[in-house]
């Protein structure tokens, strides 16, 4: 599941990744109607954010640079 809060109203926006929408489908808040972009764009944003979070976790672990492949 991809879950995030709407920046307008705080309502949880949930996308079922086991039954994902089409890449071109626009994801919309079911409470206030705010549009967030296409599913493909949102998916790319979450992957990028996840990679950045993993990089931070690796950096904070204090491992020697030769052990880390980014």
N, CA, C and O of each residue as an XYZ file, in Angstrom:
280
protein
N       0.828     -1.186      0.000
C       0.000      0.000      0.000
C       0.874      1.250      0.000
O       1.873      1.322      0.716
N       0.495      2.209     -0.791
C       1.097      3.534     -0.759
C       0.105      4.417     -0.022
O      -1.047      4.552     -0.434
N       0.560      5.019      1.072
C      -0.321      5.853      1.884
C       0.366      7.171      2.196
O       1.540      7.190      2.566
N      -0.350      8.257      2.051
C       0.148      9.563      2.447
C      -1.045     10.444      2.795
O      -2.179     10.153      2.415
N      -0.774     11.526      3.525
C      -1.848     12.444      3.910
C      -1.966     13.558      2.882
O      -0.965     14.066      2.376
N      -3.186     13.922      2.586
C      -3.457     15.027      1.680
C      -2.898     16.307      2.302
O      -3.118     16.585      3.481
N      -2.178     17.076      1.496
C      -1.588     18.319      1.984
C      -2.640     19.414      2.183
O      -2.370     20.415      2.848
N      -3.809     19.236      1.625
C      -4.885     20.232      1.772
C      -5.730     19.976      3.017
O      -5.980     20.892      3.800
N      -6.171     18.726      3.201
C      -7.142     18.443      4.266
C      -6.666     17.417      5.290
O      -7.322     17.218      6.312
N      -5.530     16.762      5.029
C      -5.004     15.777      5.967
C      -5.630     14.394      5.861
O      -5.285     13.498      6.631
N      -6.533     14.214      4.928
C      -7.195     12.920      4.741
C      -6.188     11.906      4.207
O      -5.376     12.239      3.344
N      -6.230     10.658      4.715
C      -5.287      9.665      4.196
C      -5.639      9.238      2.761
O      -6.765      8.834      2.473
N      -4.649      9.341      1.883
C      -4.801      8.908      0.497
C      -4.113      7.552      0.393
O      -2.929      7.428      0.704
N      -4.850      6.542     -0.042
C      -4.333      5.169     -0.084
C      -4.414      4.645     -1.509
O      -5.447      4.752     -2.169
N      -3.303      4.074     -1.970
C      -3.264      3.442     -3.292
C      -2.857      1.992     -3.071
O      -1.803      1.723     -2.495
N      -3.677      1.070     -3.521
C      -3.411     -0.357     -3.367
C      -2.418     -0.797     -4.436
O      -2.771     -0.907     -5.610
N      -1.172     -1.047     -4.027
C      -0.160     -1.436     -5.013
C      -0.314     -2.879     -5.481
O       0.356     -3.294     -6.426
N      -1.191     -3.651     -4.832
C      -1.478     -5.001     -5.324
C      -2.469     -4.952     -6.483
O      -2.527     -5.872     -7.299
N      -3.238     -3.887     -6.549
C      -4.177     -3.656     -7.643
C      -4.038     -2.193     -8.066
O      -4.968     -1.402     -7.904
N      -2.868     -1.839     -8.612
C      -2.581     -0.429     -8.881
C      -3.422      0.136    -10.019
O      -3.861     -0.589    -10.911
N      -3.635      1.451     -9.967
C      -4.314      2.103    -11.094
C      -3.398      2.120    -12.313
O      -2.218      1.779    -12.223
N      -3.949      2.519    -13.439
C      -3.140      2.690    -14.648
C      -2.129      3.801    -14.399
O      -2.397      4.717    -13.622
N      -0.965      3.731    -15.051
C       0.075      4.743    -14.867
C      -0.413      6.161    -15.167
O       0.082      7.126    -14.583
N      -1.370      6.285    -16.066
C      -1.858      7.607    -16.470
C      -3.019      8.107    -15.600
O      -3.462      9.245    -15.761
N      -3.512      7.274    -14.686
C      -4.638      7.679    -13.840
C      -4.183      8.718    -12.815
O      -3.145      8.550    -12.174
N      -4.956      9.782    -12.665
C      -4.637     10.848    -11.718
C      -5.137     10.443    -10.329
O      -6.293     10.056    -10.157
N      -4.242     10.540     -9.349
C      -4.587     10.216     -7.968
C      -5.176     11.470     -7.316
O      -4.587     12.550     -7.362
N      -6.348     11.297     -6.712
C      -7.110     12.407     -6.153
C      -7.507     12.090     -4.714
O      -7.815     10.942     -4.392
N      -7.501     13.102     -3.852
C      -7.972     12.939     -2.481
C      -9.474     12.685     -2.522
O     -10.214     13.422     -3.173
N      -9.918     11.650     -1.834
C     -11.340     11.314     -1.836
C     -12.146     12.247     -0.943
O     -13.375     12.255     -1.008
N     -11.468     13.034     -0.108
C     -12.163     13.951      0.781
C     -12.364     15.334      0.148
O     -13.490     15.826      0.072
N     -11.265     15.959     -0.308
C     -11.361     17.337     -0.800
C     -11.220     17.469     -2.315
O     -11.490     18.534     -2.870
N     -10.797     16.392     -2.991
C     -10.690     16.419     -4.441
C      -9.359     16.926     -4.983
O      -9.197     17.050     -6.197
N      -8.398     17.224     -4.099
C      -7.087     17.707     -4.573
C      -6.428     16.637     -5.436
O      -6.443     15.458     -5.081
N      -5.855     17.034     -6.553
C      -5.184     16.101     -7.450
C      -3.685     16.129     -7.176
O      -3.103     17.195     -6.977
N      -3.061     14.945     -7.168
C      -1.639     14.821     -6.851
C      -0.773     14.474     -8.048
O       0.452     14.517     -7.943
N      -1.356     14.140     -9.156
C      -0.606     13.748    -10.341
C      -0.935     12.315    -10.716
O      -1.777     11.669    -10.093
N      -0.263     11.837    -11.733
C      -0.539     10.478    -12.193
C       0.082      9.452    -11.245
O       0.999      9.756    -10.483
N      -0.435      8.252    -11.314
C       0.098      7.169    -10.493
C       1.581      6.966    -10.792
O       2.366      6.745     -9.870
N       1.976      7.036    -12.050
C       3.387      6.848    -12.422
C       4.260      7.907    -11.764
O       5.339      7.588    -11.264
N       3.815      9.162    -11.755
C       4.583     10.234    -11.133
C       4.701     10.036     -9.628
O       5.771     10.231     -9.052
N       3.608      9.651     -9.001
C       3.615      9.429     -7.551
C       4.515      8.256     -7.197
O       5.266      8.316     -6.223
N       4.442      7.200     -7.979
C       5.284      6.027     -7.744
C       6.767      6.406     -7.829
O       7.563      5.994     -6.985
N       7.133      7.181     -8.838
C       8.527      7.625     -8.990
C       8.966      8.460     -7.784
O      10.085      8.311     -7.291
N       8.088      9.326     -7.322
C       8.403     10.187     -6.176
C       8.641      9.350     -4.927
O       9.574      9.622     -4.172
N       7.808      8.332     -4.700
C       7.976      7.480     -3.524
C       9.251      6.644     -3.613
O       9.931      6.452     -2.605
N       9.578      6.153     -4.785
C      10.822      5.385     -4.948
C      12.025      6.275     -4.665
O      12.957      5.865     -3.973
N      12.003      7.496     -5.201
C      13.099      8.438     -4.972
C      13.228      8.761     -3.481
O      14.338      8.798     -2.951
N      12.111      8.993     -2.808
C      12.131      9.303     -1.372
C      12.628      8.105     -0.565
O      13.359      8.273      0.411
N      12.238      6.911     -0.967
C      12.699      5.709     -0.278
C      14.197      5.511     -0.408
O      14.866      5.141      0.557
N      14.724      5.756     -1.596
C      16.173      5.640     -1.802
C      16.921      6.666     -0.966
O      17.963      6.354     -0.390
N      16.405      7.878     -0.893
C      17.051      8.917     -0.092
C      17.045      8.536      1.384
O      18.027      8.761      2.091
N      15.948      7.964      1.844
C      15.862      7.533      3.245
C      16.852      6.402      3.531
O      17.483      6.383      4.588
N      16.987      5.473      2.605
C      17.960      4.390      2.776
C      19.387      4.929      2.796
O      20.206      4.477      3.597
N      19.690      5.880      1.932
C      21.020      6.500      1.927
C      21.313      7.146      3.280
O      22.421      7.021      3.802
N      20.331      7.829      3.841
C      20.498      8.455      5.155
C      20.744      7.404      6.229
O      21.612      7.585      7.083
N      19.996      6.314      6.196
C      20.166      5.244      7.181
C      21.563      4.628      7.078
O      22.190      4.331      8.096
N      22.045      4.439      5.859
C      23.384      3.878      5.658
C      24.437      4.843      6.178
O      25.378      4.432      6.856
N      24.284      6.123      5.864
C      25.232      7.135      6.327
C      25.271      7.187      7.857
O      26.345      7.304      8.448
N      24.107      7.102      8.492
C      24.028      7.176      9.948
C      24.554      5.910     10.622
O      24.888      5.936     11.807
N      24.630      4.812      9.885
C      25.123      3.560     10.457
C      26.625      3.613     10.683
O      27.164      2.826     11.461
N      27.306      4.535     10.008
C      28.735      4.717     10.203
C      29.595      3.608      9.631
O      30.681      3.335     10.144
N      29.124      2.972      8.582
C      29.904      1.911      7.957
C      31.047      2.509      7.150
O      30.927      3.624      6.643
N      32.143      1.789      7.027
C      33.252      2.284      6.201
C      32.783      2.426      4.743
O      31.980      1.622      4.270
N      33.278      3.436      4.041
C      32.837      3.679      2.654
C      33.043      2.491      1.718
O      32.269      2.306      0.779
N      34.077      1.684      1.962
C      34.342      0.558      1.062
C      33.267     -0.526      1.185
O      33.172     -1.391      0.314
N      32.449     -0.499      2.255
C      31.402     -1.497      2.449
C      30.075     -1.082      1.811
O      29.147     -1.885      1.727
N      29.987      0.166      1.364
C      28.726      0.723      0.909
C      28.746      0.900     -0.611
O      29.645      1.529     -1.168
N      27.740      0.334     -1.260
C      27.565      0.537     -2.688
C      26.268      1.316     -2.862
O      25.188      0.823     -2.535
N      26.381      2.534     -3.380
C      25.180      3.350     -3.611
C      24.884      3.397     -5.079
O      23.913      4.030     -5.493
